[in-house]
Amino acid sequence: MRFAPKRGRDVPLFVAGLPIFSRAYYAKHTFDETTLDTPLGSGGYKVGKLSVGRYIEFERVKDWWGADLPVARGQGNFDAVRYEYYRDREVGFEGFTAGSYLFREEFTSRTWATRYNFPAFKQGRVKRNVIPDDTPSGAQGWFINTRRKQFQDRRLREALIDCFDFQWTNKNLMYGSYDRTQSIFENSPMKAVGKPNPVELQLLEPFRGKVPDEVFGEPYLPPVTDGSGRDRRWLLRAAQLLNAAGFALKNRKRVMPDGSPFTIEFLIQEPTFKPHHLTYMKNLSTIGIDCSLRIVDPVQFRQRVDDFDFDIVVDRLGFSSTPGVSLRSYLSSQSAKTKGSQNLAGIADPAIDALIDAAIAAKTREDLIAACRALDRVFRAGRYWIPHWYKASHWIAYWDVFGFPDAKPRYFRGIPETWWSERDKAVKARQNKQ
């Protein structure tokens, strides 16, 4: 590979992680055609048995060419790795309790807090652990489609943020398991904190008067409520912002500045987030916003999101510890116009475009961090999303049949890559199950 000058330093890292395919195989097969044929690969595992929509197995290549490379030592310790697929999270959890599969990462706080009381767990045959996650936590939240006329006023978007009571939601729906997300670079040095330093100011000065003044001060933080679920201070402030933006009350319903009804449809593809939406929508209705929740199947969801056919949708932006060119697909003016891009909010801001270029062109780690912090300030000032929450750790659960290193890789979960099977534990587990 040869890289053009001034390419982001994340591009070689991205290319290094790409799989290598057989030129001879794809000379006879269409590359982008769906098929169940197994192509020749170059990794330590190859596709074995599979059943579409149910499971897929990967078998270790016994004479793999890279087995003795230093980068591969201690990894790939299983003769076969099988992934089971479940359409529903609840059914998937029940499959785990029955031993249908042996490892899972838990993503639902209610399940983690209340469901690990089944016999195998009480008997010690199933273990749980919390392992730290040192990677940037990314940015999960409700992304507001600013391509739509009703969402183009920044004050309206800030009012939507003020109506979300994270403190109540975290305590009552998520067992206090999460922290509030504030930044698109949460849990990383690239998160903007305090006032801009001289390097950040140098990047931001050309846009003074073109971006909100707050960009040059403390970065925007979402509200901290009293945890009551209906904090009148913030609901009143939201109502004041709506009035200032021209979204008046008419017959107890908000109307747009042109007098047409103001409505919001939340789009989701599975019911896990339904309780979070309903509590948020209740607050929105308190200040006169008429909103609804639509649950669609995954295919329709993907099509509508790719076509930007939504008002507000949940998404999560994830950046590496060395972001660069990838920033464009999430935040640039070009991606805002490209259907199927990850710029769901429709962000099209020349200041953000320029700061992305600065991050890509950074020659030192310090310059990269400064550019990302400046970018974070402008993004947060734009109020493009209602921030959700994050957790800087992994919740893992497993049947006690594995061995694993004392320390995990810092930026890598390392499962199943660095784990191995312990025969004595597996035999004991089978005997106890019988």
C-alpha positions in Angstrom: 0.0 0.0 0.0 1.2 3.5 -0.8 -0.5 6.5 0.9 -1.0 9.9 -0.6 0.6 12.9 1.3 -1.5 14.5 4.1 -3.6 11.5 4.7 -4.8 11.0 8.3 -2.6 8.8 10.4 -5.6 6.5 11.1 -5.7 5.4 7.4 -2.7 3.0 7.7 -4.1 1.7 10.9 -7.4 1.1 9.1 -5.8 -0.6 6.1 -3.7 -2.8 8.4 -6.9 -4.2 9.8 -8.5 -5.1 6.5 -8.9 -8.8 5.7 -6.9 -10.1 2.7 -8.9 -11.9 0.0 -7.9 -14.3 -2.7 -7.5 -12.6 -6.1 -7.9 -16.0 -7.8 -11.2 -16.8 -6.0 -12.8 -13.4 -6.8 -11.7 -13.6 -10.4 -14.4 -16.3 -10.7 -16.9 -14.8 -8.2 -18.7 -11.5 -7.9 -17.3 -9.7 -4.9 -20.5 -8.0 -3.7 -22.8 -10.9 -4.4 -24.4 -12.7 -1.5 -23.3 -16.3 -1.3 -23.0 -19.2 1.1 -19.8 -20.4 -0.5 -16.8 -20.1 1.7 -14.0 -18.1 0.1 -10.3 -18.7 0.7 -9.1 -16.5 3.5 -5.7 -15.7 5.1 -6.5 -15.8 8.9 -6.1 -18.4 11.6 -9.7 -19.6 11.3 -11.9 -20.7 8.4 -15.7 -21.0 8.2 -17.0 -24.4 9.2 -20.6 -25.5 9.8 -23.3 -22.9 9.6 -27.0 -22.5 9.6 -28.3 -19.2 8.2 -29.8 -17.1 11.0 -29.0 -19.7 13.7 -25.2 -20.2 14.1 -21.8 -20.1 12.4 -18.7 -22.0 13.4 -15.1 -21.1 12.7 -12.5 -23.9 12.6 -8.8 -23.4 13.4 -6.5 -23.7 10.4 -4.0 -26.3 11.6 -1.2 -25.3 9.3 -1.8 -21.5 9.4 1.1 -19.6 8.1 1.1 -16.9 10.8 0.8 -19.1 13.9 4.4 -18.4 15.0 4.4 -14.7 14.4 4.9 -12.7 17.6 1.7 -10.8 17.1 -0.2 -14.1 17.1 1.3 -15.8 20.1 -1.2 -16.5 22.9 -4.1 -16.0 20.6 -6.4 -18.3 18.7 -6.5 -21.1 21.3 -9.7 -22.8 20.4 -10.1 -25.5 17.8 -13.5 -24.2 17.0 -15.5 -21.0 17.9 -19.2 -21.0 17.4 -21.5 -18.0 17.5 -25.2 -18.5 18.2 -27.7 -15.9 16.9 -30.9 -14.9 18.7 -33.6 -12.7 17.3 -34.7 -11.5 20.8 -32.4 -10.5 23.7 -34.6 -12.2 26.3 -34.5 -15.5 24.4 -30.8 -15.1 24.1 -30.4 -14.7 27.8 -32.4 -17.8 28.5 -30.2 -19.7 26.0 -27.2 -18.7 28.1 -28.7 -19.8 31.4 -29.3 -23.2 29.8 -25.8 -23.5 28.6 -26.6 -23.3 24.9 -23.6 -21.0 24.6 -20.8 -20.3 27.1 -19.9 -16.6 27.0 -21.9 -13.4 26.7 -21.3 -9.7 27.1 -24.2 -8.1 28.9 -25.5 -4.8 27.5 -28.8 -4.5 29.5 -28.5 -3.0 33.0 -31.8 -4.6 34.1 -30.6 -8.0 33.2 -27.2 -7.5 34.8 -28.8 -6.2 38.0 -31.7 -8.6 38.4 -31.4 -11.8 36.3 -28.2 -13.4 37.5 -29.9 -15.5 40.1 -30.4 -18.7 38.1 -29.2 -22.1 39.5 -25.9 -22.4 37.6 -24.9 -18.9 38.8 -25.8 -19.6 42.4 -23.8 -22.9 42.2 -20.7 -21.0 40.9 -20.8 -22.7 37.5 -21.4 -19.4 35.8 -19.2 -16.4 36.6 -19.4 -12.7 36.1 -16.8 -10.0 35.8 -16.4 -6.3 35.1 -13.4 -5.5 33.0 -12.2 -1.9 32.3 -12.6 -0.4 28.9 -9.8 2.1 28.2 -11.1 2.9 24.7 -13.1 6.1 23.9 -16.7 5.4 24.9 -18.1 7.1 21.9 -21.3 9.1 21.8 -24.7 7.4 22.2 -27.9 9.5 22.1 -31.0 10.6 20.3 -29.8 12.2 17.1 -31.9 15.0 15.7 -32.4 15.1 12.0 -31.6 18.8 11.2 -32.4 18.3 7.6 -36.0 18.7 8.6 -37.4 22.2 8.9 -38.8 21.8 12.4 -35.4 20.9 13.8 -33.2 23.7 12.3 -33.4 26.1 15.2 -30.7 25.5 17.8 -32.9 26.7 20.6 -35.5 24.1 19.8 -32.8 21.4 19.9 -31.6 22.7 23.3 -35.2 22.6 24.6 -35.3 18.9 23.7 -32.1 18.3 25.7 -33.5 20.0 28.7 -36.5 17.7 28.8 -34.5 14.5 29.3 -34.1 13.6 32.9 -31.0 11.4 32.8 -30.7 11.2 36.6 -34.2 9.7 37.0 -33.7 7.4 34.0 -30.4 6.1 35.3 -31.7 5.4 38.8 -35.1 3.9 37.9 -34.5 2.2 34.6 -30.8 1.4 34.6 -30.0 0.7 38.3 -27.5 3.6 38.5 -25.1 1.8 36.2 -24.1 4.6 33.9 -22.6 8.1 33.7 -23.9 10.9 31.5 -22.3 11.3 28.1 -21.2 14.9 27.5 -18.8 14.6 24.6 -18.5 12.8 21.3 -15.0 11.8 22.6 -16.2 10.6 26.0 -13.8 8.7 28.2 -10.8 10.0 26.2 -8.2 12.8 26.3 -9.9 14.3 23.2 -12.9 15.4 25.3 -13.1 19.2 25.7 -12.8 20.3 29.3 -12.6 23.8 30.7 -11.7 26.8 28.6 -9.8 26.3 25.3 -6.0 26.2 25.6 -3.9 28.4 23.3 -3.6 25.7 20.6 -7.4 25.2 20.6 -8.0 29.0 20.4 -5.7 29.3 17.4 -7.9 26.7 15.6 -11.1 28.3 16.7 -10.3 32.0 16.2 -11.1 32.1 12.4 -14.7 31.1 13.2 -15.4 33.8 15.9 -18.8 35.3 15.1 -19.7 32.3 12.9 -20.1 29.8 15.8 -21.8 30.3 19.2 -19.8 32.4 21.6 -19.8 29.5 24.1 -17.3 27.7 21.9 -14.6 30.1 23.3 -15.5 29.4 27.0 -16.5 26.4 29.0 -17.9 23.5 26.8 -21.7 22.8 26.9 -22.8 20.3 29.5 -26.3 18.7 29.5 -28.5 19.6 32.5 -28.3 17.9 35.9 -31.8 17.4 37.2 -33.2 16.7 40.7 -33.9 13.2 39.6 -37.7 13.5 40.2 -38.5 12.6 36.6 -40.1 16.0 36.0 -37.7 18.8 37.1 -39.8 21.9 36.7 -36.7 24.2 36.4 -35.5 22.5 33.2 -39.0 22.0 31.8 -39.7 25.7 32.3 -36.4 26.6 30.7 -37.3 24.3 27.7 -40.7 26.0 27.4 -39.0 29.4 27.4 -36.6 28.3 24.6 -39.5 27.1 22.5 -41.4 30.3 22.9 -38.2 32.3 22.0 -37.8 30.1 18.9 -41.5 30.8 17.8 -42.9 27.4 18.8 -46.0 28.7 20.5 -48.7 26.9 22.5 -52.0 26.6 20.7 -54.8 24.5 22.4 -52.0 23.0 24.6 -50.0 21.8 21.7 -46.9 23.3 20.2 -47.1 24.7 16.7 -44.2 25.7 14.4 -43.5 29.4 13.6 -45.6 29.1 10.5 -48.6 27.8 12.5 -48.4 24.2 11.4 -48.5 21.4 14.0 -45.1 20.5 15.6 -44.7 16.7 16.1 -41.8 14.3 16.7 -41.6 10.7 15.8 -39.0 8.6 17.5 -37.9 5.6 15.4 -36.5 2.4 16.9 -36.1 -1.2 15.7 -36.4 -3.3 18.9 -38.3 -2.7 22.2 -35.3 -2.5 24.6 -35.3 1.3 24.5 -39.0 1.6 24.8 -39.2 2.5 28.5 -36.5 5.2 28.0 -38.4 6.7 25.2 -41.8 6.7 27.0 -40.4 8.5 30.1 -38.7 11.1 27.9 -41.8 11.6 25.7 -43.9 12.2 28.8 -41.8 15.2 29.7 -42.0 16.5 26.1 -45.8 16.3 26.2 -45.7 18.3 29.5 -44.5 21.3 27.5 -46.9 20.7 24.6 -44.8 18.7 22.2 -46.9 16.0 20.4 -44.6 12.9 20.0 -44.9 9.3 19.0 -42.8 6.1 19.0 -42.6 3.9 16.0 -41.0 0.4 16.2 -40.2 -1.1 12.9 -38.4 -4.3 11.8 -34.6 -4.1 11.3 -34.9 -4.1 7.4 -37.3 -1.1 7.4 -35.3 0.6 10.1 -32.1 0.4 8.1 -33.8 1.6 5.0 -35.4 4.6 6.7 -32.1 5.6 8.5 -30.1 5.3 5.3 -32.6 7.5 3.5 -32.6 10.0 6.5 -36.4 9.3 6.7 -36.8 10.0 10.5 -37.2 12.8 13.0 -35.1 11.4 15.9 -33.3 8.1 16.2 -30.9 6.5 18.6 -27.4 6.0 17.4 -23.9 5.6 18.7 -20.8 7.3 17.2 -17.6 5.4 17.9 -14.2 6.8 17.3 -10.8 5.2 17.8 -8.0 6.6 20.0 -6.6 8.1 16.8 -9.5 9.6 14.9 -8.9 11.0 11.5 -10.6 10.4 8.1 -13.4 8.5 9.8 -14.6 11.8 11.3 -15.8 12.9 7.9 -18.3 10.1 7.6 -20.0 11.1 10.8 -19.7 14.9 10.9 -18.8 16.5 7.6 -21.0 18.6 5.2 -20.3 16.1 2.4 -21.6 13.1 4.4 -24.7 15.1 5.4 -25.7 14.9 1.8 -24.7 11.3 1.2 -27.5 8.8 1.8 -26.4 5.9 3.9 -23.8 7.9 5.7 -23.3 8.0 9.4 -24.0 11.7 9.6 -27.6 11.1 10.9 -28.0 14.6 12.4 -27.3 16.2 9.0 -24.4 18.3 10.4 -23.1 20.7 7.7 -20.9 23.3 9.4 -17.9 24.8 7.7 -16.2 25.2 11.1 -16.6 21.5 11.8 -15.3 20.7 8.3 -12.2 22.7 8.9 -11.5 21.2 12.3 -11.9 17.7 10.8 -9.2 18.7 8.3 -7.0 19.9 11.1 -7.4 16.6 13.0 -6.5 14.7 9.8 -3.4 16.9 9.1 -2.1 16.8 12.7 1.5 15.8 12.8 1.8 15.2 16.6 -0.4 13.6 19.2 -0.8 17.0 20.9 -2.0 18.6 17.7 -4.5 15.8 17.2 -5.9 16.1 20.7 -6.2 19.9 20.4 -8.0 19.7 17.0 -10.4 17.1 18.4 -11.1 19.1 21.5 -11.9 22.2 19.4 -14.1 20.0 17.2 -15.9 18.7 20.3 -16.6 22.3 21.4 -18.2 23.2 18.2 -20.2 20.0 17.9 -21.5 20.4 21.5 -22.5 24.0 20.8 -24.6 22.9 17.9 -27.0 20.8 20.1 -27.3 18.1 17.4 -28.3 15.3 19.8 -29.8 14.5 23.2 -26.8 12.8 24.9 -27.4 9.4 26.5 -25.0 7.6 28.8 -21.9 5.5 28.8 -20.1 2.9 30.9 -16.2 2.6 30.8 -16.2 -1.1 31.4 -17.5 -4.4 30.0 -20.0 -6.6 31.8 -19.1 -10.2 30.9 -20.6 -13.5 32.0 -19.3 -17.0 31.2 -19.6 -20.6 32.2 -16.6 -21.6 34.3 -14.8 -23.7 31.6 -12.2 -21.1 30.5 -8.7 -20.0 31.3 -7.5 -16.5 30.6 -4.5 -14.2 31.1 -4.1 -12.3 34.4 -4.3 -9.0 32.5 -6.3 -8.2 29.4 -5.0 -6.1 26.6 -5.5 -2.4 27.5 -7.5 -1.4 24.4 -9.0 -4.8 23.5 -11.5 -7.0 25.3 -9.4 -10.0 24.2 -12.3 -12.5 24.2 -12.3 -15.1 22.8 -8.9 -14.3 21.2 -6.8 -14.7 24.3 -8.9 -17.2 26.3 -8.5 -20.9 26.2 -10.5 -24.0 27.3 -9.5 -25.8 30.5 -10.4 -29.5 30.2 -10.7 -30.2 33.9 -13.2 -27.3 34.3 -15.2 -28.4 31.3 -15.5 -32.0 32.6 -16.5 -30.8 36.0 -19.1 -28.5 34.5 -20.6 -31.3 32.5 -20.7 -33.6 35.6 -22.5 -30.9 37.7 -25.0 -30.3 34.9 -25.8 -34.0 34.8 
